[in-house]
Every structure is written in C-alpha cells, then in structure tokens.
C-alpha cells in the first residue's frame, strides 16, 4: 500500500480574513486562474464568485464585472495581481480568480 499524504493547511498570523479565506478555497476547493479562463467560467455558469486584482486593466475588469453581474455572482476586488498570486501560492501575477468549488472556504462579498 502506498503512502497517504495529508496536506496541512497553514494559517499565517495576522493575515487579512479575505486573503485567509481565498487561501483556504485554493487549498481545499477548486479555482480557475486568469482573466480569460475566469471569463469562460462566468459564461458557462460554473463560477460561484470572482476575485479581481485592483490593478486589472480597466476594460478587462469591466467586462468580467458585467458578466458576473448578469449571473448574480459576487465580485471581490482585492490587492494587486502580485498579492493574488502570492495568496494562492503562484510565483506569477494573477489578475482574476474564479471560484468553482468552495471546499472548506466560504463566500464573502
């Protein structure tokens, strides 16, 4: 029988509740990263929430917000694209994150 790996969730002391919740969703649920992929998730109806970096280009931000509004999907603007990337453990800029499954996290708008 193979090894069973248990992934421990880490909580950073003093972390913002929004960042903490997004990290929890990324670790235990299902997310889609990137503006184009998030747009597809919004159009298909898969997305339950949308996180946008505050420095996302204006036209992209407006387009994604309009799609989310049509489906009554909450949009959370948070930090910069660097911040979003760091929160979910990616070494690159992330302008948009669509939440598909919450896992142990919760929706907060």
C-alpha positions in Angstrom: 0.0 0.0 0.0 1.3 3.5 -0.9 1.9 6.4 1.4 -1.0 8.6 2.3 -0.1 12.2 2.2 -2.0 14.7 4.4 -1.7 18.3 3.4 -1.8 20.6 6.3 -3.4 24.0 5.8 -1.3 26.8 7.0 -2.6 29.9 8.7 -0.4 33.0 8.5 -0.7 35.0 11.7 -2.2 38.4 11.2 -3.4 37.6 7.7 -6.4 39.5 6.2 -9.6 37.5 6.5 -10.3 37.8 2.8 -6.8 36.5 1.9 -7.1 33.8 4.5 -10.5 32.7 3.0 -9.1 32.7 -0.6 -6.1 30.7 0.5 -8.4 28.1 2.1 -10.6 27.9 -1.0 -7.5 27.5 -3.2 -6.2 24.7 -0.9 -9.4 22.7 -0.4 -11.7 23.7 -3.3 -11.4 24.4 -7.0 -10.4 27.6 -8.6 -9.7 28.9 -12.1 -6.8 31.3 -12.6 -6.6 34.1 -15.2 -8.9 36.6 -16.8 -9.7 34.5 -20.0 -10.3 31.3 -18.1 -12.5 33.2 -15.5 -14.5 34.7 -18.4 -15.2 31.2 -19.7 -16.2 30.0 -16.2 -18.6 33.0 -15.9 -20.2 32.4 -19.3 -20.6 28.7 -18.7 -22.2 29.3 -15.2 -19.5 27.3 -13.4 -18.2 30.2 -11.3 -19.6 30.9 -7.8 -17.5 34.0 -7.1 -14.9 36.1 -8.8 -11.8 37.7 -7.2 -10.2 40.5 -9.2 -6.9 42.3 -8.6 -7.4 46.1 -8.2 -4.8 46.7 -10.9 -6.5 44.6 -13.5 -6.8 46.5 -16.8 -10.0 48.6 -16.8 -11.6 47.1 -19.9 -11.0 43.5 -18.6 -12.3 44.4 -15.2 -15.5 46.0 -16.6 -16.1 43.0 -18.9 -15.7 40.5 -16.1 -17.8 42.5 -13.7 -20.6 42.8 -16.3 -20.6 39.0 -16.8 -20.7 38.4 -13.1 -23.5 40.9 -12.6 -25.7 39.1 -15.1 -25.5 35.9 -13.2 -25.6 37.5 -9.7 -22.1 36.3 -8.9 -20.2 38.2 -6.2 -17.1 40.1 -7.3 -14.4 40.8 -4.7 -11.7 43.3 -5.6 -8.6 42.6 -3.6 -5.0 43.8 -3.6 -2.7 43.7 -6.6 -2.1 40.9 -9.1 1.1 40.1 -7.2 -0.9 39.8 -4.0 -3.4 37.4 -5.6 -0.6 35.3 -7.0 1.1 35.1 -3.6 -2.0 34.2 -1.7 -2.7 31.1 -3.8 1.0 30.1 -3.9 1.7 31.1 -7.6 5.0 32.7 -8.5 3.4 34.9 -11.1 0.9 37.7 -11.5 -2.8 36.7 -11.2 -5.4 39.3 -12.3 -8.6 37.1 -11.8 -9.6 34.0 -9.9 -12.9 32.3 -10.5 -14.2 30.1 -7.6 -15.7 26.9 -8.9 -15.9 24.9 -5.6 -15.6 26.4 -2.2 -14.1 23.4 -0.4 -13.8 24.5 3.3 -13.9 28.2 2.5 -17.0 30.4 2.3 -18.4 33.1 0.0 -17.7 36.6 1.3 -18.7 39.6 -0.8 
